[in-house]
Amino acid sequence: MPAAREAADTTEIRDWLVERVAFYLESRPQDVDTATALIELGLDSVYALTLCGDVEDRFGLVVEPTMAWDHPTVDALTAHLAQELSGR
């Protein structure tokens, strides 16, 4: 995959994750710090599991229910999902 397309995909993944996290937290996307741990932002275990289901539905991946804790920030989740989607 060309680097430009890969970067676009990463941006799309991050933007989608920010939107979902903001929705769960009932906040604005611009208020979601992508480098702050999801638990520190206020995402609880119920929403973390729901996010896993959303990721599976959106990207067609099967993810572990601990994904949000194994990759605890939006940035870490973005990198993980981009890697999974690229097949590396």
Jmol script that loads the backbone (N, CA, C; Angstrom):
load data "model"
ATOM      1  N   MET A   1       0.845  -1.177   0.000  1.00  0.00           N
ATOM      2  CA  MET A   1       0.000   0.000   0.000  1.00  0.00           C
ATOM      3  C   MET A   1       0.891   1.241   0.000  1.00  0.00           C
ATOM      4  N   PRO A   2       0.654   2.191  -0.873  1.00  0.00           N
ATOM      5  CA  PRO A   2       1.479   3.399  -0.906  1.00  0.00           C
ATOM      6  C   PRO A   2       1.415   4.157   0.420  1.00  0.00           C
ATOM      7  N   ALA A   3       2.510   4.841   0.755  1.00  0.00           N
ATOM      8  CA  ALA A   3       2.595   5.553   2.032  1.00  0.00           C
ATOM      9  C   ALA A   3       1.488   6.591   2.178  1.00  0.00           C
ATOM     10  N   ALA A   4       1.154   7.304   1.109  1.00  0.00           N
ATOM     11  CA  ALA A   4       0.106   8.325   1.193  1.00  0.00           C
ATOM     12  C   ALA A   4      -1.234   7.702   1.537  1.00  0.00           C
ATOM     13  N   ARG A   5      -1.552   6.572   0.918  1.00  0.00           N
ATOM     14  CA  ARG A   5      -2.829   5.899   1.203  1.00  0.00           C
ATOM     15  C   ARG A   5      -2.825   5.341   2.617  1.00  0.00           C
ATOM     16  N   GLU A   6      -1.682   4.797   3.033  1.00  0.00           N
ATOM     17  CA  GLU A   6      -1.569   4.265   4.390  1.00  0.00           C
ATOM     18  C   GLU A   6      -1.793   5.384   5.413  1.00  0.00           C
ATOM     19  N   ALA A   7      -1.214   6.570   5.148  1.00  0.00           N
ATOM     20  CA  ALA A   7      -1.396   7.708   6.046  1.00  0.00           C
ATOM     21  C   ALA A   7      -2.865   8.126   6.089  1.00  0.00           C
ATOM     22  N   ALA A   8      -3.509   8.126   4.936  1.00  0.00           N
ATOM     23  CA  ALA A   8      -4.930   8.481   4.891  1.00  0.00           C
ATOM     24  C   ALA A   8      -5.740   7.472   5.696  1.00  0.00           C
ATOM     25  N   ASP A   9      -5.403   6.202   5.546  1.00  0.00           N
ATOM     26  CA  ASP A   9      -6.114   5.183   6.302  1.00  0.00           C
ATOM     27  C   ASP A   9      -5.933   5.394   7.803  1.00  0.00           C
ATOM     28  N   THR A  10      -4.713   5.723   8.217  1.00  0.00           N
ATOM     29  CA  THR A  10      -4.439   5.966   9.630  1.00  0.00           C
ATOM     30  C   THR A  10      -5.252   7.155  10.127  1.00  0.00           C
ATOM     31  N   THR A  11      -5.323   8.198   9.326  1.00  0.00           N
ATOM     32  CA  THR A  11      -6.115   9.375   9.691  1.00  0.00           C
ATOM     33  C   THR A  11      -7.593   9.013   9.785  1.00  0.00           C
ATOM     34  N   GLU A  12      -8.078   8.229   8.843  1.00  0.00           N
ATOM     35  CA  GLU A  12      -9.482   7.809   8.866  1.00  0.00           C
ATOM     36  C   GLU A  12      -9.777   6.964  10.099  1.00  0.00           C
ATOM     37  N   ILE A  13      -8.871   6.062  10.434  1.00  0.00           N
ATOM     38  CA  ILE A  13      -9.048   5.211  11.620  1.00  0.00           C
ATOM     39  C   ILE A  13      -9.082   6.082  12.869  1.00  0.00           C
ATOM     40  N   ARG A  14      -8.104   6.977  13.000  1.00  0.00           N
ATOM     41  CA  ARG A  14      -8.037   7.851  14.185  1.00  0.00           C
ATOM     42  C   ARG A  14      -9.297   8.702  14.294  1.00  0.00           C
ATOM     43  N   ASP A  15      -9.721   9.305  13.188  1.00  0.00           N
ATOM     44  CA  ASP A  15     -10.920  10.146  13.217  1.00  0.00           C
ATOM     45  C   ASP A  15     -12.149   9.351  13.639  1.00  0.00           C
ATOM     46  N   TRP A  16     -12.272   8.135  13.123  1.00  0.00           N
ATOM     47  CA  TRP A  16     -13.409   7.295  13.473  1.00  0.00           C
ATOM     48  C   TRP A  16     -13.370   6.944  14.959  1.00  0.00           C
ATOM     49  N   LEU A  17     -12.178   6.565  15.460  1.00  0.00           N
ATOM     50  CA  LEU A  17     -12.049   6.234  16.875  1.00  0.00           C
ATOM     51  C   LEU A  17     -12.372   7.433  17.760  1.00  0.00           C
ATOM     52  N   VAL A  18     -11.895   8.595  17.383  1.00  0.00           N
ATOM     53  CA  VAL A  18     -12.180   9.808  18.157  1.00  0.00           C
ATOM     54  C   VAL A  18     -13.690  10.057  18.201  1.00  0.00           C
ATOM     55  N   GLU A  19     -14.347   9.904  17.072  1.00  0.00           N
ATOM     56  CA  GLU A  19     -15.809  10.083  17.028  1.00  0.00           C
ATOM     57  C   GLU A  19     -16.517   9.104  17.960  1.00  0.00           C
ATOM     58  N   ARG A  20     -16.100   7.841  17.937  1.00  0.00           N
ATOM     59  CA  ARG A  20     -16.743   6.829  18.779  1.00  0.00           C
ATOM     60  C   ARG A  20     -16.505   7.117  20.257  1.00  0.00           C
ATOM     61  N   VAL A  21     -15.262   7.416  20.619  1.00  0.00           N
ATOM     62  CA  VAL A  21     -14.940   7.698  22.022  1.00  0.00           C
ATOM     63  C   VAL A  21     -15.699   8.934  22.489  1.00  0.00           C
ATOM     64  N   ALA A  22     -15.742   9.958  21.674  1.00  0.00           N
ATOM     65  CA  ALA A  22     -16.498  11.170  22.035  1.00  0.00           C
ATOM     66  C   ALA A  22     -17.972  10.839  22.246  1.00  0.00           C
ATOM     67  N   PHE A  23     -18.519   9.993  21.386  1.00  0.00           N
ATOM     68  CA  PHE A  23     -19.917   9.593  21.523  1.00  0.00           C
ATOM     69  C   PHE A  23     -20.148   8.907  22.871  1.00  0.00           C
ATOM     70  N   TYR A  24     -19.275   7.953  23.216  1.00  0.00           N
ATOM     71  CA  TYR A  24     -19.425   7.236  24.485  1.00  0.00           C
ATOM     72  C   TYR A  24     -19.280   8.158  25.687  1.00  0.00           C
ATOM     73  N   LEU A  25     -18.387   9.123  25.573  1.00  0.00           N
ATOM     74  CA  LEU A  25     -18.131  10.037  26.688  1.00  0.00           C
ATOM     75  C   LEU A  25     -19.086  11.214  26.711  1.00  0.00           C
ATOM     76  N   GLU A  26     -19.964  11.282  25.689  1.00  0.00           N
ATOM     77  CA  GLU A  26     -20.897  12.391  25.555  1.00  0.00           C
ATOM     78  C   GLU A  26     -20.149  13.722  25.556  1.00  0.00           C
ATOM     79  N   SER A  27     -19.085  13.752  24.747  1.00  0.00           N
ATOM     80  CA  SER A  27     -18.294  14.968  24.618  1.00  0.00           C
ATOM     81  C   SER A  27     -18.072  15.274  23.141  1.00  0.00           C
ATOM     82  N   ARG A  28     -17.354  16.328  22.881  1.00  0.00           N
ATOM     83  CA  ARG A  28     -17.062  16.709  21.500  1.00  0.00           C
ATOM     84  C   ARG A  28     -15.778  16.010  21.048  1.00  0.00           C
ATOM     85  N   PRO A  29     -15.689  15.626  19.783  1.00  0.00           N
ATOM     86  CA  PRO A  29     -14.474  14.970  19.291  1.00  0.00           C
ATOM     87  C   PRO A  29     -13.214  15.790  19.558  1.00  0.00           C
ATOM     88  N   GLN A  30     -13.294  17.090  19.440  1.00  0.00           N
ATOM     89  CA  GLN A  30     -12.111  17.919  19.666  1.00  0.00           C
ATOM     90  C   GLN A  30     -11.648  17.899  21.121  1.00  0.00           C
ATOM     91  N   ASP A  31     -12.484  17.385  22.028  1.00  0.00           N
ATOM     92  CA  ASP A  31     -12.112  17.285  23.436  1.00  0.00           C
ATOM     93  C   ASP A  31     -11.433  15.959  23.776  1.00  0.00           C
ATOM     94  N   VAL A  32     -11.331  15.052  22.802  1.00  0.00           N
ATOM     95  CA  VAL A  32     -10.705  13.751  23.036  1.00  0.00           C
ATOM     96  C   VAL A  32      -9.212  13.873  22.740  1.00  0.00           C
ATOM     97  N   ASP A  33      -8.394  13.746  23.768  1.00  0.00           N
ATOM     98  CA  ASP A  33      -6.936  13.773  23.622  1.00  0.00           C
ATOM     99  C   ASP A  33      -6.496  12.373  23.216  1.00  0.00           C
ATOM    100  N   THR A  34      -5.970  12.246  22.017  1.00  0.00           N
ATOM    101  CA  THR A  34      -5.638  10.923  21.472  1.00  0.00           C
ATOM    102  C   THR A  34      -4.438  10.279  22.154  1.00  0.00           C
ATOM    103  N   ALA A  35      -3.709  11.038  22.964  1.00  0.00           N
ATOM    104  CA  ALA A  35      -2.544  10.491  23.665  1.00  0.00           C
ATOM    105  C   ALA A  35      -2.842  10.150  25.127  1.00  0.00           C
ATOM    106  N   THR A  36      -4.048  10.444  25.581  1.00  0.00           N
ATOM    107  CA  THR A  36      -4.440  10.168  26.964  1.00  0.00           C
ATOM    108  C   THR A  36      -5.105   8.794  27.038  1.00  0.00           C
ATOM    109  N   ALA A  37      -4.785   8.061  28.086  1.00  0.00           N
ATOM    110  CA  ALA A  37      -5.379   6.730  28.269  1.00  0.00           C
ATOM    111  C   ALA A  37      -6.903   6.838  28.288  1.00  0.00           C
ATOM    112  N   LEU A  38      -7.535   5.896  27.600  1.00  0.00           N
ATOM    113  CA  LEU A  38      -8.996   5.887  27.510  1.00  0.00           C
ATOM    114  C   LEU A  38      -9.642   5.873  28.886  1.00  0.00           C
ATOM    115  N   ILE A  39      -9.072   5.123  29.802  1.00  0.00           N
ATOM    116  CA  ILE A  39      -9.634   5.057  31.152  1.00  0.00           C
ATOM    117  C   ILE A  39      -9.552   6.418  31.835  1.00  0.00           C
ATOM    118  N   GLU A  40      -8.474   7.175  31.558  1.00  0.00           N
ATOM    119  CA  GLU A  40      -8.338   8.514  32.129  1.00  0.00           C
ATOM    120  C   GLU A  40      -9.339   9.493  31.512  1.00  0.00           C
ATOM    121  N   LEU A  41      -9.715   9.229  30.268  1.00  0.00           N
ATOM    122  CA  LEU A  41     -10.731  10.057  29.624  1.00  0.00           C
ATOM    123  C   LEU A  41     -12.120   9.775  30.186  1.00  0.00           C
ATOM    124  N   GLY A  42     -12.271   8.607  30.831  1.00  0.00           N
ATOM    125  CA  GLY A  42     -13.556   8.240  31.408  1.00  0.00           C
ATOM    126  C   GLY A  42     -14.233   7.063  30.742  1.00  0.00           C
ATOM    127  N   LEU A  43     -13.549   6.406  29.807  1.00  0.00           N
ATOM    128  CA  LEU A  43     -14.134   5.247  29.137  1.00  0.00           C
ATOM    129  C   LEU A  43     -14.113   4.058  30.093  1.00  0.00           C
ATOM    130  N   ASP A  44     -15.272   3.516  30.395  1.00  0.00           N
ATOM    131  CA  ASP A  44     -15.330   2.388  31.318  1.00  0.00           C
ATOM    132  C   ASP A  44     -15.300   1.066  30.553  1.00  0.00           C
ATOM    133  N   SER A  45     -15.328  -0.034  31.288  1.00  0.00           N
ATOM    134  CA  SER A  45     -15.185  -1.359  30.676  1.00  0.00           C
ATOM    135  C   SER A  45     -16.352  -1.697  29.752  1.00  0.00           C
ATOM    136  N   VAL A  46     -17.536  -1.232  30.060  1.00  0.00           N
ATOM    137  CA  VAL A  46     -18.692  -1.500  29.196  1.00  0.00           C
ATOM    138  C   VAL A  46     -18.481  -0.840  27.833  1.00  0.00           C
ATOM    139  N   TYR A  47     -18.067   0.417  27.848  1.00  0.00           N
ATOM    140  CA  TYR A  47     -17.832   1.114  26.585  1.00  0.00           C
ATOM    141  C   TYR A  47     -16.609   0.569  25.865  1.00  0.00           C
ATOM    142  N   ALA A  48     -15.613   0.107  26.607  1.00  0.00           N
ATOM    143  CA  ALA A  48     -14.432  -0.492  25.973  1.00  0.00           C
ATOM    144  C   ALA A  48     -14.836  -1.745  25.201  1.00  0.00           C
ATOM    145  N   LEU A  49     -15.698  -2.557  25.782  1.00  0.00           N
ATOM    146  CA  LEU A  49     -16.187  -3.748  25.086  1.00  0.00           C
ATOM    147  C   LEU A  49     -17.071  -3.367  23.898  1.00  0.00           C
ATOM    148  N   THR A  50     -17.879  -2.348  24.078  1.00  0.00           N
ATOM    149  CA  THR A  50     -18.722  -1.882  22.986  1.00  0.00           C
ATOM    150  C   THR A  50     -17.857  -1.364  21.840  1.00  0.00           C
ATOM    151  N   LEU A  51     -16.771  -0.680  22.172  1.00  0.00           N
ATOM    152  CA  LEU A  51     -15.846  -0.192  21.151  1.00  0.00           C
ATOM    153  C   LEU A  51     -15.251  -1.363  20.369  1.00  0.00           C
ATOM    154  N   CYS A  52     -14.935  -2.450  21.050  1.00  0.00           N
ATOM    155  CA  CYS A  52     -14.420  -3.643  20.352  1.00  0.00           C
ATOM    156  C   CYS A  52     -15.439  -4.134  19.321  1.00  0.00           C
ATOM    157  N   GLY A  53     -16.691  -4.194  19.705  1.00  0.00           N
ATOM    158  CA  GLY A  53     -17.739  -4.607  18.775  1.00  0.00           C
ATOM    159  C   GLY A  53     -17.880  -3.640  17.615  1.00  0.00           C
ATOM    160  N   ASP A  54     -17.771  -2.357  17.902  1.00  0.00           N
ATOM    161  CA  ASP A  54     -17.848  -1.355  16.842  1.00  0.00           C
ATOM    162  C   ASP A  54     -16.691  -1.513  15.853  1.00  0.00           C
ATOM    163  N   VAL A  55     -15.492  -1.776  16.378  1.00  0.00           N
ATOM    164  CA  VAL A  55     -14.316  -1.988  15.525  1.00  0.00           C
ATOM    165  C   VAL A  55     -14.542  -3.202  14.636  1.00  0.00           C
ATOM    166  N   GLU A  56     -15.060  -4.274  15.214  1.00  0.00           N
ATOM    167  CA  GLU A  56     -15.319  -5.484  14.423  1.00  0.00           C
ATOM    168  C   GLU A  56     -16.316  -5.190  13.307  1.00  0.00           C
ATOM    169  N   ASP A  57     -17.379  -4.472  13.638  1.00  0.00           N
ATOM    170  CA  ASP A  57     -18.401  -4.136  12.634  1.00  0.00           C
ATOM    171  C   ASP A  57     -17.856  -3.205  11.559  1.00  0.00           C
ATOM    172  N   ARG A  58     -17.126  -2.197  11.963  1.00  0.00           N
ATOM    173  CA  ARG A  58     -16.643  -1.169  11.025  1.00  0.00           C
ATOM    174  C   ARG A  58     -15.528  -1.671  10.111  1.00  0.00           C
ATOM    175  N   PHE A  59     -14.590  -2.434  10.687  1.00  0.00           N
ATOM    176  CA  PHE A  59     -13.397  -2.815   9.937  1.00  0.00           C
ATOM    177  C   PHE A  59     -13.353  -4.284   9.539  1.00  0.00           C
ATOM    178  N   GLY A  60     -14.330  -5.065   9.983  1.00  0.00           N
ATOM    179  CA  GLY A  60     -14.352  -6.469   9.616  1.00  0.00           C
ATOM    180  C   GLY A  60     -13.241  -7.281  10.255  1.00  0.00           C
ATOM    181  N   LEU A  61     -12.788  -6.841  11.396  1.00  0.00           N
ATOM    182  CA  LEU A  61     -11.736  -7.545  12.136  1.00  0.00           C
ATOM    183  C   LEU A  61     -12.344  -8.256  13.329  1.00  0.00           C
ATOM    184  N   VAL A  62     -11.709  -9.319  13.759  1.00  0.00           N
ATOM    185  CA  VAL A  62     -12.045  -9.941  15.032  1.00  0.00           C
ATOM    186  C   VAL A  62     -10.979  -9.472  16.010  1.00  0.00           C
ATOM    187  N   VAL A  63     -11.404  -8.795  17.068  1.00  0.00           N
ATOM    188  CA  VAL A  63     -10.448  -8.258  18.035  1.00  0.00           C
ATOM    189  C   VAL A  63     -10.693  -8.869  19.410  1.00  0.00           C
ATOM    190  N   GLU A  64      -9.647  -8.851  20.204  1.00  0.00           N
ATOM    191  CA  GLU A  64      -9.750  -9.346  21.575  1.00  0.00           C
ATOM    192  C   GLU A  64     -10.580  -8.371  22.411  1.00  0.00           C
ATOM    193  N   PRO A  65     -11.335  -8.877  23.374  1.00  0.00           N
ATOM    194  CA  PRO A  65     -12.130  -7.985  24.216  1.00  0.00           C
ATOM    195  C   PRO A  65     -11.266  -7.054  25.075  1.00  0.00           C
ATOM    196  N   THR A  66      -9.976  -7.345  25.162  1.00  0.00           N
ATOM    197  CA  THR A  66      -9.057  -6.501  25.936  1.00  0.00           C
ATOM    198  C   THR A  66      -8.352  -5.454  25.069  1.00  0.00           C
ATOM    199  N   MET A  67      -8.751  -5.340  23.818  1.00  0.00           N
ATOM    200  CA  MET A  67      -8.070  -4.450  22.883  1.00  0.00           C
ATOM    201  C   MET A  67      -7.883  -3.037  23.437  1.00  0.00           C
ATOM    202  N   ALA A  68      -8.917  -2.465  24.017  1.00  0.00           N
ATOM    203  CA  ALA A  68      -8.835  -1.084  24.506  1.00  0.00           C
ATOM    204  C   ALA A  68      -7.905  -0.956  25.708  1.00  0.00           C
ATOM    205  N   TRP A  69      -7.654  -2.039  26.415  1.00  0.00           N
ATOM    206  CA  TRP A  69      -6.728  -1.988  27.550  1.00  0.00           C
ATOM    207  C   TRP A  69      -5.314  -2.333  27.083  1.00  0.00           C
ATOM    208  N   ASP A  70      -5.201  -3.200  26.070  1.00  0.00           N
ATOM    209  CA  ASP A  70      -3.887  -3.550  25.525  1.00  0.00           C
ATOM    210  C   ASP A  70      -3.291  -2.395  24.725  1.00  0.00           C
ATOM    211  N   HIS A  71      -4.136  -1.568  24.164  1.00  0.00           N
ATOM    212  CA  HIS A  71      -3.734  -0.394  23.369  1.00  0.00           C
ATOM    213  C   HIS A  71      -4.531   0.778  23.947  1.00  0.00           C
ATOM    214  N   PRO A  72      -4.044   1.348  25.063  1.00  0.00           N
ATOM    215  CA  PRO A  72      -4.891   2.190  25.916  1.00  0.00           C
ATOM    216  C   PRO A  72      -5.178   3.618  25.482  1.00  0.00           C
ATOM    217  N   THR A  73      -4.666   4.042  24.344  1.00  0.00           N
ATOM    218  CA  THR A  73      -4.977   5.399  23.876  1.00  0.00           C
ATOM    219  C   THR A  73      -5.533   5.312  22.457  1.00  0.00           C
ATOM    220  N   VAL A  74      -6.159   6.376  22.012  1.00  0.00           N
ATOM    221  CA  VAL A  74      -6.636   6.414  20.622  1.00  0.00           C
ATOM    222  C   VAL A  74      -5.452   6.254  19.672  1.00  0.00           C
ATOM    223  N   ASP A  75      -4.328   6.894  19.990  1.00  0.00           N
ATOM    224  CA  ASP A  75      -3.147   6.768  19.132  1.00  0.00           C
ATOM    225  C   ASP A  75      -2.659   5.318  19.063  1.00  0.00           C
ATOM    226  N   ALA A  76      -2.611   4.646  20.208  1.00  0.00           N
ATOM    227  CA  ALA A  76      -2.171   3.248  20.231  1.00  0.00           C
ATOM    228  C   ALA A  76      -3.162   2.346  19.497  1.00  0.00           C
ATOM    229  N   LEU A  77      -4.433   2.582  19.691  1.00  0.00           N
ATOM    230  CA  LEU A  77      -5.455   1.811  18.977  1.00  0.00           C
ATOM    231  C   LEU A  77      -5.368   2.037  17.475  1.00  0.00           C
ATOM    232  N   THR A  78      -5.137   3.265  17.093  1.00  0.00           N
ATOM    233  CA  THR A  78      -5.006   3.591  15.673  1.00  0.00           C
ATOM    234  C   THR A  78      -3.847   2.820  15.054  1.00  0.00           C
ATOM    235  N   ALA A  79      -2.707   2.844  15.711  1.00  0.00           N
ATOM    236  CA  ALA A  79      -1.525   2.135  15.191  1.00  0.00           C
ATOM    237  C   ALA A  79      -1.797   0.631  15.114  1.00  0.00           C
ATOM    238  N   HIS A  80      -2.428   0.098  16.132  1.00  0.00           N
ATOM    239  CA  HIS A  80      -2.739  -1.330  16.149  1.00  0.00           C
ATOM    240  C   HIS A  80      -3.688  -1.707  15.015  1.00  0.00           C
ATOM    241  N   LEU A  81      -4.751  -0.943  14.851  1.00  0.00           N
ATOM    242  CA  LEU A  81      -5.727  -1.250  13.807  1.00  0.00           C
ATOM    243  C   LEU A  81      -5.138  -1.061  12.415  1.00  0.00           C
ATOM    244  N   ALA A  82      -4.336  -0.028  12.241  1.00  0.00           N
ATOM    245  CA  ALA A  82      -3.694   0.182  10.934  1.00  0.00           C
ATOM    246  C   ALA A  82      -2.800  -1.005  10.585  1.00  0.00           C
ATOM    247  N   GLN A  83      -2.086  -1.506  11.579  1.00  0.00           N
ATOM    248  CA  GLN A  83      -1.219  -2.673  11.357  1.00  0.00           C
ATOM    249  C   GLN A  83      -2.062  -3.900  11.022  1.00  0.00           C
ATOM    250  N   GLU A  84      -3.121  -4.129  11.770  1.00  0.00           N
ATOM    251  CA  GLU A  84      -4.000  -5.269  11.516  1.00  0.00           C
ATOM    252  C   GLU A  84      -4.612  -5.202  10.106  1.00  0.00           C
ATOM    253  N   LEU A  85      -5.042  -4.014   9.734  1.00  0.00           N
ATOM    254  CA  LEU A  85      -5.690  -3.852   8.445  1.00  0.00           C
ATOM    255  C   LEU A  85      -4.714  -3.965   7.271  1.00  0.00           C
ATOM    256  N   SER A  86      -3.465  -3.645   7.518  1.00  0.00           N
ATOM    257  CA  SER A  86      -2.460  -3.740   6.453  1.00  0.00           C
ATOM    258  C   SER A  86      -1.971  -5.171   6.283  1.00  0.00           C
ATOM    259  N   GLY A  87      -2.342  -6.043   7.223  1.00  0.00           N
ATOM    260  CA  GLY A  87      -1.960  -7.448   7.134  1.00  0.00           C
ATOM    261  C   GLY A  87      -0.546  -7.746   7.547  1.00  0.00           C
ATOM    262  N   ARG A  88       0.103  -6.833   8.258  1.00  0.00           N
ATOM    263  CA  ARG A  88       1.471  -7.056   8.704  1.00  0.00           C
ATOM    264  C   ARG A  88       1.515  -7.854   9.961  1.00  0.00           C
TER     265      ARG A  88
END
end "model"
wireframe off; spacefill off
backbone 0.3
color backbone group
